[in-house]
Amino acid sequence: MNPRIAQTSAPVIDTLAERWSPRAFDAEHSLPEGALRGVFEAARWAPSANNSQPWRFIVTRRGSESFAAIEETLVGFNREWAGSAAALIVNVAEVEDAEGKPRPWAEYDLGQAVAHLSVQAHSEGLHVHQIGGFDRERISAAFGLEPRFRPVSVTALGALGSHEQLSEFLREREVAPRTRLDLEELVLLRD
Ligand SMILES: Cc1cc2nc3c(=O)[nH]c(=O)nc-3n(C[C@H](O)[C@H](O)[C@H](O)COP(=O)(O)O)c2cc1C
């Protein structure tokens, strides 16, 4: 049994059960152009409050200056592994519109778009690992973001590598069974 496949208490779509977040990415793999277009089409068709689509994506490929600029803002053990991904993407929420009116659902909507992207990527044989551990102010400065655009997370996107390439600390986590709270803890059924 593959420990990275979710053990579910009811059937779910295969791509959802099989998606997982690796830290071992193949450092030789580059993304074909079409692959990027597909995952961003999936993000583009996510639902959002009032169809405001308050998401923006800064997309960089490994080897570019922009990729290195994102990598430098990663904190903790994220610096160890994320540089092997084929692309690093900054997920940005438009928290105010151009007139300064707040978009209260912007981060929620951005999360849905990234979820769409993750599932599409997995269905195309790619992997995604989202990262919250990075320096937001440095990212904003590096890409000259106006304050109404808030960097919320970074996505590492690429092909799966080997767990052997990781340090022992990360390798253990890479092969451990994936876990979740029981459904009964999450769902409060009220008749
Ligand atoms: C918003 C967000 C921030 C995350 N930040 C990090 C991070 O900084 N470093 C990391 O290694 N994983 C990070 N993760 C990945 C989670 O740890 C991972 O999704 C979770 O353990 C579940 O594992 P799975 O995606 O394989 O099911 C983040 C995930 C999300 C959604």
The ligand as a Gaussian input file, in Angstrom:
#p B3LYP/6-31G(d) Opt

LIG

0 1
 C       -0.930000      27.492000       3.365000
 C        0.058000      26.349000       3.461000
 C        1.332000      26.595000       3.956000
 C        2.271000      25.554000       4.019000
 N        3.551000      25.838000       4.403000
 C        4.494000      24.886000       4.336000
 C        5.864000      25.207000       4.584000
 O        6.227000      26.365000       4.860000
 N        6.775000      24.206000       4.485000
 C        6.428000      22.921000       4.164000
 O        7.317000      22.071000       4.077000
 N        5.120000      22.586000       3.913000
 C        4.158000      23.543000       3.985000
 N        2.844000      23.235000       3.680000
 C        2.470000      21.858000       3.300000
 C        1.673000      21.155000       4.391000
 O        2.517000      20.854000       5.482000
 C        1.017000      19.898000       3.794000
 O        0.090000      20.265000       2.806000
 C        0.297000      19.075000       4.879000
 O        1.230000      18.539000       5.774000
 C       -0.534000      17.954000       4.303000
 O        0.247000      17.128000       3.503000
 P       -0.251000      16.660000       2.060000
 O       -0.393000      17.938000       1.228000
 O        0.834000      15.774000       1.536000
 O       -1.568000      15.989000       2.225000
 C        1.904000      24.245000       3.615000
 C        0.601000      24.014000       3.124000
 C       -0.304000      25.048000       3.031000
 C       -1.672000      24.767000       2.463000

